[in-house]
């Protein structure tokens, strides 16, 4: 995990608050999600590629391509895109060619996905269809889809993330999976402040990449997002810890747990508010070490941008989720 300056963290946070977390539950976002799913289903019917796989690829693109995650009203409906020359063919003399026949003649990726006789790069249906056709070329089945995705992105992490996104879309049969929850029950006895970036000395000088929420031992810890449990087990710093990857590519990290909730393991699908573990004081030593500090939940967020993963201060979003929970919004 790469430590970013507090300024960089604030920039990332402003982006997330303005798009992912603050506005995702609006009626406009729900309508966009419904329209996207309709396009995924249509493209799946045309190509044979499962809609969830297509949606997973598109979600990865919207998470990692700056133009697709601007959060603005005119953001593209579909994040999957092609370069102009890739679309029309490298040797095609007409860079604005929309004729599927001549595009195919020059080996371009452009396809007609909506049956209007044109292959338009700005048309989301045409782009989705062209992308899904690339996946379909490798044949049906999960393993072939993984091979296709690797050939497109040349990044193992992309294959894993897209597979997780596809599992989430399929499990909930929805593309509107942006809700969040505060990690502790409001009725519990807890307190927290911003501790991101503070120095820590155990195990060598390092920076604190999260927020400590002090609470009574055994207080239930809740999933903060729709996601998949990516990691469980012991870490000498975090003790019994758990990580959840959400649909936006954010990794939600919960540490110093006393134990996990029943049936929670690597690969478990979660939803906001679901009980995942219990506050403890584990860590700072070999497996089983307890009590070297007061019981608390260490909560951190890391974001994958398509190249690397980095932390940012979770304190402001925790305050937002806490206010929303008190207002009964989630």
N, C-alpha and C positions, 0 to 999 in steps of 0.2 A: 504494500500500500504506500502510495506516495503522499508525503505531507505537503500541503499547499499552504501558502501564506493566508492570513486572515482576510486580506483583500480579495484574493482569488476565490476563497470560500464564499464571501459575500456575493460576488458576481454570480457564482453557480446557484446560490440560494435564491437570489432575486429572480433568476430564470425559472427555477422550480416553483417558487411561490406564485409567480405570474401565470404559469401555464399548468404544470402537472398537478399541484396540490390545491391551489386556490380556486381555479376555474373549472376543474375537470367535472364537477357535479352539476354544472349549469345545464339548462335545457338544450342550449346550442351544442354543447359537447355530446350530450346523449344522442341528439339528432345526427351529428357527424358520425358517431360510433355505429349507429344503426345503418347509415348509408354505406359506411365502409364494409360492414358485414354483408350487406346486400351485394356489393361488388365482389367480395371474396367468394360468396356462394355461386354467383354467376360464372366467375372465372374457373372455379372448381368444376362446375358442370361441363365447361368447355374443354378442360385440359385433363381432368381426372386426378389432379393434385388435390389432396384434402384442403378444405378451406382454412383449417387451423394452421397448416404449414404455410400457406400463402400469407395469412394474417401474421404469423410469427416473423416471416421475412420482412414484411412491411413494417411491423413494429420495430424491429431491429434498425431498419433504415431511418425511421422517424426518431429513434433514440440517439442516433449517431451522426446523422447528416445535418449540419447547422441550418440549412435552408428549410429542412422539413420539420425542425423543432423550434421554430422561431416563436411559437405561441401566439402569432398574430391571427386576426380573423381571416386573412387571405392566405394562410398557410396551405400547402397542397393537401388535398384529400388523401392522396397516396404518396408515401415517402419513397417508394421504389422508383428509381430513375436510371437513365442512360445518358452517356455523353452524346452530343449531337452526331459526331462521326461514327460512334459505335452504332447508333440508331440507323443511320442511312447507309453505312458501309464506308470503310476507310478510303476506297478509291472512287467513290461516287462523286461525280463532278457537281451534283446538285445537293448542297448541304441542307436544303430545306425539303428534300424529296419526301412525299407522303404516299407515293404509289407502292403498295406492297410488292408488286412484281419486280420493279426495278430495284427496290431495296433488297429483295431476296437475291437478285442477280449479282449485286455487289457484296453479298454476304453480310448485310446489315441485320441488326437485331429487331428492327421495327416490324410490328405485326398489326393487323386489323382485329381488334378485340370486340368491337361492337357492331360489326357487319355493315358499316357505312361505306366500305370500299376504300377507305383511307387509313394510313398508319400514322397517326399524329402523336408526336412526342409529348405534347401538352395534354393529351387525353388520358385520364387515369385508367380507363378501361383498357386502352391499347397498351399502356405500360404494364399493367398487371398481367394481361394476357401474354405479352412477350416474355416477361420474367418467369411466369409459371411454365411456359413452353420450354424454357431453358432447363427447369427442374425436371419436367416430364421426359426430356431426352435421355435421362439416366435410368428410366424405368420406374415402376411402382415399388412401394415398400419402404419402410422406415430407413433401412440401411442405405438404399439408393438415394433417398432424399438427403441423408446426411452427407453422402459423397458429393451430390450435386451442390449442396450449400457450401461445402468446403472448397470445391472448385471455383465457385463464384467469389467467395470472400477470402480464401486462403488464410483463414484464422480459426484455429480450433475453438477458441472461446466463442466465436460467432456461432459455430455449429451448436455448441451446448446451450447458449442463450436462446437461440431460435427454437430449439427443441423444447426448452422450458416454456417459452411463450406459447408455443403451439399446445402444450399440455394444459396450460391455464385456460386458453380460449376454449379448448374442447371440454374441459371439466365443468366450466361455468356456462358454456354455450352462449357466450356474450363477448363483446369487445369493449364493454364499458366496465373496466376493472381498475379504476383509478381511486377508489375510496381508501380512506385511512382511518386509524384509530389511535388514541393515546395508549401507550404501552402498559399503564397501570390503572386499576379500577379507581374511579374518582372517589369512591367511598373509603378507600384505604388511606392509611396515614403515610404520607410521602412528602418530600421536599426536594427541590433541585434548583440549580443555578447554572449559568454558563461556565463550563470548565474546559471547553475545547481549546487546545493549544497550550495548556498549562504544562509545566515540566513534571516529569515523573522520574524517580531515581532507581526504583527496583529493577534489577537486570540491566542497568546501564542507562545513561541519560537519554531520554526520549520525550516526545510530545504526546499529550493526551488527545486522542482522536475520537472524542465523544462527549456525552453529557452523563454525569452521575446522578441518578435519581435514588435518593436514600429512602428506604422504606423498611417496614418490619420484616423480619425473617419469615419466609414462606408466603409473602404477598404474591398473588397470581400475576404473572407477566403475560401480556396479550400481544398477539401478532399486530403489527402496525399497518399491514398491507395485504392485498391479494398477492400471493407469491408461492414460491416453492422453497422448502428447506434445503439449502445448498450445503450446509455444514453443521455437524454436531460433534461433540467430544471434548476432550480436555486440551486446554492451552495453558502453558505455564504462567502466562500473564493474565488471561481472562478466565481461567478456571473452567468450569463447565459452561461452555458457550454454544451459541446457536446463530446461524446466519440464514436470512431469508432474502431471496432475489425477487424483486417485484417486476411488474410488467414494463416499467420504465427503465429497467436495467439497474436500479438502485439496489445495493446490498445492505440490508438492515441487520446490524450486528448487536446481539444481546449477550452480555457476559456476566460472570460471577454468580451464575445461577446455583441454587442448592440442588435442583433436580429438574428433569423435564416432565412435561405433562404426559399422561398416558397416550400411547399411539403416535407420539411425535418422534420422527426419525428422518434421516436424510431422504429426500424425495417426497415428503409429506406436502400436500397442497394446503395452503392456509388462506383464511379470509380475515379481514379486519375485525379485531376484538376477540378472536379465537384464543383460548388459553393454550400457551405453549410451554410454560415453565414457571419457576417460583424463585423469588428473590433469595439470594444467599450471600455468602462471603468467601466463595471459592477462588483459588488462584494464588499467584506469587509463590509457586513451588511445584513439586512433583504431584502427580495425580492424587487427589483426595485432600490436598492442603486446604484448610478452612480457618477462618477467624483472624487473619492478619490485618483486617480492616473492618469497619462497621458494615453490616449488610446493606447492599445497594445494587441497583441495576446499572451497569454501564451500557449505554445505548449509543451506537454510532451509525452513520450512513456513509456509504461509499458509492461513487457513481462511475459506471463504465461508459466511456465516450467513444468506443470503437477502436481505441489504441491502447489505453491504459485505464487504471482504476485509481481514484483519488478520494480522499475524505473531505467532508465539509462540515461546518458546525451545525449540529442538529437542533440546538437549543431553540432558535426561532420557530421551526416547524413544530416542535413539541408544544410550544405555547399556543400556536394556531390550533393544533389538534385538541389540546386541552380546552380551549375556549369553545370550539365547535362541539365537543362532547358535553360541556356544561349547558350549551344552548340546545342540546338534543338533536344536533345535525348529524351525528354518527355516534 
